[in-house]
């Protein structure tokens, strides 16, 4: 959008201004929601909310609401709910991952301890539930089912694929639960609470889930393909940490004798700089990268096809621009 909202190309000045204005309201309500009478809980709750972030999920709530009445009373609170839920999962993720940094700051578990981080995440879930209570039983049901999918996705990731299950399909199931579910709920709540037609709500729910999955897959590709100066992150971070993402899983699926050395590297300890550099170079040159890009394109194309069935308004154009952005960020 012309405002630079989420880095999207110019779409419509009026829409960009409206979304930006409502995001300001989201930010104000979010600051209120993370308050607490207890100073430690207040400081810990503010920690990630004030560290910034794209507010991607709230933006999707507001964008989906354009297909109904975007000024409806429940839209901004719903945007705050999804952001609180997202922030809460980050506190818990950092404990599970033993992370020391988050959004350029010390993670809550690093700054305080695991107990404080876990309880802060729980507090934010409670604050989200409090806001939901005013949005009606259907909104509460959507949140509950989304949270169940989030937890299931995390459990699936923790447990790993069961015997006989394709690791690549298992990975996509994890992405759908951990990433796609809350982004899908963002579109669903925005459209629902704005009073959009039921078929529009269903379509936006599906579109947002596909966009969420595509974003994660594009991150997988960027982790391998990008240079530090381009992406702002160290290339091959997932490789070094032993995380098997989309390109790696395509290589591990290969039975070609020519891939034996790379497969061996990818399942080994890559903390050594030389081995890490070799694995990264070989992976960048491997056809698995093209396979991963083809997977990404398939998810984006499916989202575009569903978007094409929606009313032709500026918000639809913005969603189409978001699909384009997911692809171009990996090229």
C-alpha positions in Angstrom: 0.0 0.0 0.0 1.1 3.5 -0.6 1.6 4.0 3.2 4.2 1.3 3.2 1.9 -0.9 5.4 3.6 -4.2 5.8 5.8 -3.3 2.8 3.1 -4.0 0.3 3.1 -2.1 -3.0 0.7 0.8 -3.6 -2.9 -0.3 -3.5 -5.2 2.4 -2.3 -4.5 5.5 -0.2 -7.9 5.5 1.5 -7.8 1.9 2.5 -4.2 2.2 3.8 -5.2 5.3 5.9 -8.2 3.5 7.3 -6.3 0.3 8.2 -3.5 2.4 9.7 -5.9 4.4 11.8 -7.6 1.3 13.1 -4.2 -0.3 13.9 -3.6 2.8 16.1 -6.7 1.9 18.0 -5.5 -1.7 18.2 -2.2 -0.6 19.7 -4.0 1.6 22.3 -6.2 -1.3 23.4 -3.3 -3.7 23.4 -1.4 -1.5 25.8 -4.3 -1.4 28.1 -4.8 -5.2 27.9 -1.2 -6.0 29.0 -1.5 -3.9 32.2 -1.5 -5.5 35.6 -1.5 -4.2 39.2 1.5 -6.4 39.9 4.7 -4.7 38.8 6.6 -7.8 37.7 3.7 -9.1 35.7 3.1 -5.7 34.2 6.7 -5.4 33.1 6.8 -8.9 31.7 3.5 -8.5 29.9 4.6 -5.2 28.3 8.0 -6.7 27.3 7.1 -8.2 23.9 4.1 -5.9 23.2 6.4 -2.9 23.4 9.2 -4.6 21.5 7.3 -4.0 18.3 6.4 -6.6 15.6 4.5 -6.3 12.3 1.1 -6.7 13.9 0.4 -8.9 10.9 -2.5 -10.8 12.4 -4.4 -7.7 13.6 -3.9 -6.2 10.1 -5.5 -9.3 8.6 -8.5 -8.9 11.0 -8.9 -5.3 9.8 -8.5 -6.1 6.2 -11.0 -9.0 6.3 -13.5 -6.7 8.1 -13.5 -4.5 4.9 -15.8 -7.2 3.4 -18.5 -6.1 5.9 -18.7 -3.1 8.2 -15.1 -2.4 9.2 -16.2 0.0 11.8 -18.3 -2.6 13.6 -17.7 -2.6 17.4 -16.1 -6.0 17.7 -13.5 -5.7 15.0 -10.7 -3.8 16.9 -11.1 -6.0 20.0 -10.9 -9.1 17.8 -7.6 -7.7 16.4 -6.3 -7.3 19.9 -7.4 -10.8 20.8 -5.4 -12.4 18.0 -2.3 -10.3 18.8 -2.5 -11.2 22.5 -2.8 -14.9 21.6 0.2 -14.6 19.3 2.3 -12.8 21.9 1.3 -15.4 24.5 2.5 -18.3 22.3 5.9 -16.4 21.8 6.5 -16.4 25.6 5.8 -20.2 25.7 7.8 -20.9 22.6 10.9 -19.1 24.0 10.7 -21.3 27.1 10.5 -24.5 25.0 13.2 -23.4 22.6 15.4 -22.0 25.4 15.6 -18.8 23.4 17.7 -15.9 24.6 16.5 -13.2 22.2 13.1 -12.1 20.8 12.5 -9.1 18.5 16.0 -7.8 19.2 15.6 -7.9 23.0 16.4 -10.4 25.7 13.6 -13.0 25.8 11.3 -13.0 28.9 12.7 -16.3 30.0 16.2 -14.9 29.6 15.5 -11.6 31.3 13.6 -13.1 34.2 13.1 -16.9 34.2 11.0 -19.7 32.7 8.3 -19.4 35.4 7.8 -15.7 34.8 7.7 -16.3 31.0 5.1 -19.1 31.3 2.9 -17.3 33.7 3.0 -14.1 31.5 1.9 -16.1 28.5 -0.9 -17.6 30.6 -1.9 -14.0 31.7 -2.1 -12.8 28.1 -4.3 -15.8 27.1 -6.5 -14.8 30.0 -6.7 -11.2 28.9 -7.6 -12.4 25.4 -10.4 -14.5 26.8 -11.7 -11.6 28.8 -12.0 -9.5 25.6 -13.6 -12.4 23.7 -16.4 -12.7 26.3 -17.9 -9.5 24.9 -17.7 -10.7 21.3 -20.2 -13.5 21.5 -20.1 -17.4 21.8 -19.1 -17.9 18.2 -16.0 -15.8 18.6 -15.2 -17.7 21.8 -15.6 -21.0 20.0 -13.3 -19.9 17.1 -10.6 -18.9 19.6 -10.9 -22.2 21.6 -10.6 -24.3 18.5 -7.7 -22.2 17.2 -5.9 -22.6 20.5 -6.5 -26.4 20.4 -4.9 -26.4 16.9 -2.0 -24.4 18.1 -1.3 -26.8 20.9 -1.7 -29.8 18.7 0.7 -28.4 16.2 3.3 -27.8 18.9 2.8 -31.3 20.3 3.2 -32.8 16.8 6.4 -30.8 16.3 7.7 -31.9 19.7 6.9 -35.6 19.1 8.1 -35.8 15.5 6.5 -37.9 12.8 5.2 -41.3 13.8 6.5 -44.4 12.2 5.4 -44.7 8.6 4.3 -41.0 8.4 5.9 -38.9 5.7 8.2 -36.3 7.4 7.3 -33.7 4.8 3.6 -34.1 5.3 4.1 -34.1 9.1 6.0 -30.8 8.8 3.1 -29.3 6.7 0.7 -30.5 9.4 2.8 -28.8 12.1 2.9 -25.5 10.0 -0.9 -25.6 9.5 -1.4 -25.9 13.3 1.3 -23.7 14.7 1.2 -20.9 12.0 -1.8 -21.3 9.8 -4.5 -21.7 12.4 -4.2 -18.3 14.1 -3.8 -16.5 10.8 -6.9 -18.2 9.6 -8.7 -17.2 12.7 -7.7 -13.6 12.1 -9.5 -13.5 8.8 -12.4 -15.4 10.2 -13.0 -13.1 13.2 -12.5 -10.0 11.1 -15.1 -11.0 8.5 -17.5 -12.5 11.0 -17.6 -9.6 13.4 -17.9 -7.1 10.5 -21.1 -9.0 9.4 -19.7 -10.3 6.1 -21.8 -12.9 4.3 -21.2 -16.5 5.5 -19.6 -17.6 2.3 -17.2 -14.7 2.4 -16.2 -15.6 6.0 -15.5 -19.2 4.9 -13.4 -18.0 2.0 -11.4 -15.5 3.9 -10.7 -18.1 6.6 -9.3 -20.5 4.0 -7.4 -17.8 2.2 -5.7 -16.5 5.4 -4.7 -20.0 6.4 -3.0 -20.6 3.0 -1.3 -17.2 3.2 0.0 -18.1 6.7 1.4 -21.4 5.5 2.9 -19.7 2.5 4.6 -17.2 4.8 6.2 -19.9 6.8 7.4 -21.8 3.7 8.8 -18.6 2.3 10.7 -18.1 5.6 12.1 -21.7 5.1 13.4 -20.7 1.6 14.8 -17.4 2.8 16.7 -19.1 5.6 18.7 -20.9 3.0 18.7 -18.6 0.0 19.2 -15.1 1.4 22.3 -13.2 2.3 22.5 -11.5 5.7 22.5 -8.1 4.2 19.3 -8.9 2.3 17.2 -10.7 5.0 18.4 -9.2 8.2 19.1 -12.6 9.7 22.0 -15.1 9.6 21.6 -17.5 6.7 21.2 -21.1 7.6 20.0 -20.5 11.1 17.6 -23.4 11.0 20.3 -25.6 9.5 22.7 -24.9 12.3 20.0 -25.6 14.9 19.1 -28.9 13.3 15.6 -27.8 12.3 14.4 -29.7 9.2 12.4 -27.2 7.1 10.9 -27.5 3.6 14.1 -27.6 1.4 15.9 -29.9 3.8 13.0 -32.3 3.9 12.9 -32.5 0.1 16.6 -33.4 0.1 16.1 -36.1 2.8 13.3 -37.6 0.6 15.8 -38.1 -2.2 17.1 -41.6 -2.9 19.7 -40.4 -5.4 23.2 -41.7 -4.7 24.5 -38.2 -5.7 22.7 -36.7 -2.7 24.1 -39.1 -0.2 26.8 -36.7 1.1 24.3 -33.8 1.5 21.8 -36.1 3.3 24.6 -37.2 5.6 25.5 -33.5 6.4 21.9 -32.5 7.0 21.3 -35.1 9.7 24.7 -34.4 11.4 25.8 -31.7 13.9 26.3 -28.5 11.9 27.6 -26.4 14.7 31.0 -26.5 13.1 31.3 -23.5 10.8 33.0 -25.4 8.0 30.4 -28.2 7.9 27.6 -25.7 8.1 29.0 -23.6 5.2 29.4 -26.7 3.1 25.8 -27.9 3.8 24.4 -24.4 3.1 26.3 -24.1 -0.2 25.2 -27.6 -1.4 21.6 -27.0 -0.3 21.4 -23.7 -2.2 22.5 -25.4 -5.4 20.2 -28.4 -5.0 16.9 -28.9 -7.0 15.2 -29.0 -3.6 15.2 -25.3 -3.6 13.1 -25.2 -6.8 10.8 -27.9 -5.3 10.3 -25.7 -2.2 9.5 -22.7 -4.4 7.0 -24.8 -6.4 5.3 -25.8 -3.1 5.2 -22.2 -2.1 3.7 -21.2 -5.5 1.0 -23.8 -5.1 -0.2 -22.5 -1.8 -0.2 -18.9 -3.1 -2.0 -19.9 -6.3 -4.7 -21.6 -4.3 -5.1 -18.5 -2.1 -5.4 -16.3 -5.2 -8.0 -18.6 -6.8 -10.2 -18.3 -3.7 -9.7 -14.6 -3.5 -10.9 -14.3 -7.1 -14.4 -15.4 -5.9 -14.7 -12.5 -3.4 -16.3 -9.2 -4.2 -14.0 -6.9 -6.2 -13.2 -4.3 -3.6 -9.9 -2.6 -2.7 -9.4 -5.1 0.2 -9.4 -8.0 -2.2 -6.7 -6.1 -4.2 -4.7 -5.8 -1.0 -5.0 -9.5 -0.3 -3.8 -10.2 -3.8 -0.8 -7.9 -3.2 0.0 -9.8 -0.1 0.1 -13.0 -2.1 2.5 -11.4 -4.5 4.6 -10.2 -1.7 5.0 -13.7 -0.2 6.4 -14.8 -3.5 8.6 -11.9 -4.4 10.3 -11.9 -1.0 11.9 -15.2 -1.9 13.0 -14.3 -5.4 
